[in-house]
């Protein structure tokens, strides 16, 4: 059989290609047969374009579906270097080969491949933009955000010249996302303002327009939440939720853009839905609406499970880990420590499957373990976990959150004065607070109030706690409000001001029930019992005592269940990758004194 010409592919080529695609898309995929069909193309001595395209397809299939990295690399390099006159093949090969190099931890090999392809692709708008995005992403993953932002700026200007305001907005929004990560707020504000104008003025494909609005609003909501402005963010969050409802009614078969520079989607619709669920969970957690947070987390995780059956995109695992991180904190507050521990183990397993995921989330993982250790009164382990987390993060908000919790550990231990004061100097809410987060600054005032309470400096404690209340009420930070109210109630009780104590404890109990926060409910019910007893209200004292007993029993049972799990041994892990297996415990080894 004769080889066909480049202009009209011969039937043998189309047949082999059809068989290969059939085997690749079978359920389950029959990759070995797919590879055989593609390899058979070379037996017919095909024309150069067919040969180049086949090397590209083989390299791509071997890279994505097998462990034969050496053969994948050979085919991709042949497509890129040996048969180089076909630009569409060359640029796609450069894109996939650089992706392959990154997977093999050969980042320094990937960069020149992309740079060279970017230099020669200026007459091919789609590939020029795509390769710029890819190289910018590579720099961002290496934490070289300056180089990444420069490339995104180049892309935005190129898209403007090519007449694609849509792609210009994508480049600018991506740059805004990196600037937010770097906390360069003076550059973020004008950039987001420009993006908002471009998005509102652009008339084009409805799905593309709405996806731009989702991207823009996600950045705005994240910006507010990073600043701890839980109340101020509500209008943006509402717009974001309306956007995603609009997108879900639009059809994917809209007319494709005629401008090749605009052939991009930010995220598939289904991924955007998960992302909106995620930012809603983040907001609900900060505001203290924990039942709402659980509801949206369940929805998002169900959606993720369905998506992961069809899509191996790494962003889905990232979404899953972030959702689990938030729901774990939620469980610890609502008194479900055993479930939280199993979910921490689930995060460990996800991180074991992806070194990059572990690198990006190791500090958060140790922070969660530290919070779990506090909840089961393992203070030495909590200190070790927080110390490990601090060594693994350069993120200022996370660092401040960890230091705040470590300070609470030192306060409870009562004998770590030097370390405690050293920490408190670094998170002084009255002077040079390290981050702009309203929520974290309010928490720092609470920690100062807690310390003053334990030291018996009640007037000073009241000042700090009233500052916390003022800040938490301003932004609907319900958990901080409840904690501050019950601690103020405790102070007034100690001072003998029973009426004022009651005025604090009753709303604290109501708010804690609404959240629900089991520890604050336990604390409030104990205080109500003592308060009513001191005031001679026998019936109310009995009712409060019964409530306290119920909360104690629930927490005790959960405590025993958590400490009996083999995963409880994770509290001793502070270095390297998380352990793969856990040895069962004979029984709980932690004190329950702080609970009861």
Residue pairs with C-beta under 8 A, 6 or more apart in sequence:
1 10
1 12
1 44
2 10
3 10
3 44
3 45
3 46
3 47
3 50
4 10
4 12
4 13
4 46
4 47
4 50
5 47
6 47
6 48
6 49
6 50
9 50
10 44
12 44
13 41
13 44
13 46
13 50
16 37
16 38
16 40
16 41
17 37
17 38
17 41
19 33
19 37
20 34
20 35
20 37
20 38
20 57
20 61
21 34
23 29
23 30
23 31
23 33
23 34
23 37
24 30
24 31
24 34
24 61
24 65
29 65
31 61
31 65
31 66
34 61
34 65
35 58
35 61
35 62
35 66
38 54
38 57
38 58
38 61
39 58
41 50
41 51
41 54
42 51
42 54
46 54
48 83
48 85
48 86
49 86
49 89
51 83
52 78
52 79
52 83
52 86
52 89
53 79
53 86
53 89
55 75
55 76
55 78
55 79
55 82
55 83
55 93
56 75
56 76
56 79
56 89
56 92
56 93
56 96
58 72
58 75
59 72
59 73
59 74
59 75
59 76
59 78
59 79
59 93
59 96
59 97
59 100
60 72
60 76
60 96
62 68
62 69
62 71
62 72
62 75
63 69
63 72
63 76
63 96
63 99
63 100
63 103
66 72
69 100
69 104
72 100
73 97
73 100
76 93
76 96
76 97
76 100
77 97
79 89
79 90
79 93
80 90
80 93
80 94
80 97
80 113
83 89
84 90
87 120
87 121
87 124
87 127
88 124
88 127
90 117
91 117
91 121
91 124
91 127
91 130
91 131
92 127
94 113
94 114
94 116
94 117
94 131
95 114
95 117
95 127
95 130
95 131
95 134
97 110
97 113
98 110
98 111
98 113
98 114
98 134
98 138
99 110
99 134
101 107
101 109
101 110
101 113
102 110
102 138
102 141
107 138
107 142
110 138
111 135
111 138
114 131
114 134
114 135
114 138
115 135
117 127
117 131
118 128
118 131
118 132
118 135
121 127
121 128
121 131
122 128
122 158
124 260
125 158
125 162
125 164
125 259
125 260
125 261
126 260
126 261
126 263
128 158
128 261
129 155
129 158
129 159
129 167
129 171
129 261
129 264
130 264
132 151
132 152
132 154
132 155
132 158
132 171
133 152
133 155
133 171
133 174
133 264
135 151
136 147
136 148
136 149
136 151
136 152
136 155
136 174
137 148
139 145
139 147
139 148
139 151
140 148
140 178
141 356
145 178
145 181
145 182
148 178
149 175
149 178
149 179
152 171
152 172
152 174
152 175
152 178
153 171
153 175
155 167
155 171
156 168
156 171
156 172
156 175
158 261
159 165
159 166
159 167
159 168
159 170
159 171
159 261
160 168
162 259
162 261
163 259
163 261
164 257
164 259
164 261
164 262
165 198
165 201
165 202
166 202
166 204
166 205
166 208
166 209
166 212
166 257
166 262
166 264
167 261
167 262
167 264
168 198
169 195
169 198
169 199
169 202
169 212
169 216
170 212
170 215
170 264
170 266
172 191
172 194
172 195
172 198
173 195
173 212
173 215
173 216
173 219
173 266
175 191
176 188
176 191
176 192
176 195
176 219
177 219
179 187
179 188
179 191
180 188
180 219
180 222
180 223
180 226
183 396
183 436
185 436
188 223
192 216
192 219
192 220
192 223
195 216
195 219
196 216
199 209
199 212
199 213
199 216
202 209
202 212
203 209
204 257
204 262
205 254
205 255
205 256
205 257
206 250
206 254
207 247
207 250
207 252
207 254
207 265
207 269
208 257
208 262
208 265
210 243
210 246
210 247
210 250
211 247
211 265
211 266
211 267
211 269
211 272
212 266
213 239
213 243
214 240
214 243
214 244
214 247
214 266
214 267
214 272
214 275
214 276
215 266
217 236
217 239
217 240
217 243
218 240
218 275
218 276
218 279
220 233
220 236
221 233
221 236
221 237
221 240
221 279
221 283
222 279
224 230
224 232
224 233
224 236
225 233
225 279
225 282
225 283
225 286
226 397
226 436
226 437
227 436
227 437
227 438
228 286
228 437
228 438
228 439
228 440
228 441
228 442
228 475
228 477
229 438
229 475
230 283
230 286
230 287
230 439
230 475
230 476
230 477
231 287
231 474
231 475
231 476
232 475
233 283
237 279
237 280
237 283
240 276
240 279
241 276
241 280
243 276
244 272
244 273
244 276
247 269
247 272
248 269
248 273
252 269
256 263
257 263
266 272
267 275
267 315
270 303
270 307
271 307
271 313
271 315
271 316
271 319
273 303
274 300
274 303
274 304
274 307
274 316
274 319
275 319
277 296
277 297
277 299
277 300
277 303
277 323
278 300
278 319
278 322
278 323
280 292
280 296
281 293
281 296
281 297
281 300
281 323
281 326
281 327
282 326
284 290
284 292
284 293
284 296
285 293
285 326
285 329
285 330
286 439
286 477
287 476
287 477
287 478
288 476
288 477
288 478
288 479
288 480
288 481
288 482
288 511
288 515
288 517
289 478
289 515
290 330
290 333
290 334
290 515
290 516
290 517
291 516
293 326
293 327
293 330
294 327
294 330
294 334
297 323
297 326
297 327
297 330
300 319
300 323
301 320
301 323
301 324
304 316
304 319
304 320
304 323
307 316
308 316
308 317
308 320
314 354
314 356
314 357
317 350
317 353
317 354
317 357
318 357
318 360
320 350
321 347
321 350
321 351
321 357
321 361
324 343
324 346
324 347
324 350
325 347
325 361
325 364
325 368
327 343
328 340
328 343
328 344
328 347
328 368
328 371
328 372
329 368
329 371
331 337
331 339
331 340
331 343
332 340
332 371
332 372
332 375
333 479
333 515
333 517
333 518
333 519
334 515
334 516
334 517
334 518
335 518
335 519
335 554
335 555
335 558
336 558
337 372
337 375
337 376
337 558
337 559
337 561
337 562
338 558
338 561
338 562
338 565
340 368
340 372
340 375
340 562
341 372
341 562
341 565
341 567
341 568
341 570
342 565
342 567
344 365
344 368
344 369
344 372
344 567
344 570
345 567
345 570
345 582
347 361
347 365
347 368
348 365
348 570
348 578
348 579
350 357
351 357
351 358
351 361
351 362
351 365
351 577
351 578
352 358
352 577
352 578
352 580
358 577
358 578
362 389
362 392
363 389
363 390
363 392
363 393
363 395
363 398
363 402
364 389
364 398
365 578
366 385
366 386
366 388
366 389
366 392
366 574
367 385
367 386
367 389
367 398
367 401
367 402
367 405
369 381
369 385
369 570
369 571
369 573
370 381
370 382
370 383
370 385
370 386
370 389
370 402
370 405
370 406
370 409
371 382
371 405
372 562
372 571
373 379
373 381
373 382
373 385
373 571
374 382
374 405
374 408
374 409
376 559
376 562
376 563
376 568
376 588
376 590
377 590
377 591
377 592
377 593
377 594
377 595
378 571
378 590
379 409
379 412
379 413
381 571
381 572
382 405
382 406
382 409
383 406
383 409
383 410
384 574
385 571
385 574
386 402
386 405
386 406
386 409
387 406
387 574
388 574
388 575
389 398
389 402
390 399
390 402
390 403
390 406
393 399
393 402
396 434
396 435
397 435
397 437
397 440
399 434
400 427
400 434
400 435
400 437
400 440
400 444
401 440
403 423
403 426
403 427
404 427
404 440
404 443
404 444
404 447
406 423
407 420
407 423
407 424
407 427
407 447
407 451
408 447
408 450
410 416
410 419
410 420
410 423
411 420
411 447
411 450
411 451
411 454
412 594
414 454
420 451
424 447
424 448
424 451
426 434
427 433
427 434
427 444
427 447
428 444
429 441
429 442
429 444
429 445
429 448
429 467
433 440
433 441
433 444
435 441
438 471
438 474
438 475
439 475
439 477
439 480
441 471
442 467
442 468
442 471
442 472
442 475
442 477
442 480
443 468
443 480
445 464
445 465
445 467
445 468
445 471
446 464
446 465
446 468
446 480
446 483
446 484
446 487
448 464
449 461
449 462
449 463
449 464
449 465
449 468
449 484
449 487
450 461
450 487
452 458
452 460
452 461
452 464
453 461
453 487
453 490
453 491
458 491
458 494
458 495
461 487
461 491
462 488
462 491
465 484
465 487
465 488
465 491
466 488
468 480
468 484
469 481
469 484
469 485
469 488
471 477
471 480
472 478
472 480
472 481
472 484
473 481
478 511
478 514
478 515
479 515
479 517
479 520
481 511
482 508
482 511
482 512
482 515
482 517
482 520
483 508
483 520
485 504
485 505
485 507
485 508
485 511
486 504
486 505
486 508
486 509
486 512
486 520
486 523
486 524
486 527
488 504
489 501
489 502
489 503
489 504
489 505
489 508
489 524
489 527
489 531
490 501
490 523
490 527
492 498
492 500
492 501
492 504
493 501
493 527
493 530
493 531
493 534
498 531
498 534
498 535
501 527
501 531
502 531
505 524
505 527
505 528
505 531
506 528
508 520
508 524
509 520
509 521
509 524
509 525
509 528
511 520
512 520
512 521
512 524
513 521
518 551
518 554
518 555
519 555
521 547
521 551
522 548
522 551
522 552
522 555
522 595
525 544
525 545
525 547
525 548
525 551
526 544
526 548
528 540
528 541
528 544
528 547
529 541
529 544
529 545
529 548
531 544
532 538
532 540
532 541
532 544
533 541
552 595
552 596
555 595
556 592
556 595
556 596
559 588
559 590
559 592
559 595
560 587
560 588
562 568
563 585
563 587
563 588
563 589
563 590
564 585
564 587
564 588
565 582
565 585
566 582
566 583
566 584
566 585
567 582
568 582
568 585
569 579
569 582
569 583
569 585
570 578
570 579
570 582
573 579
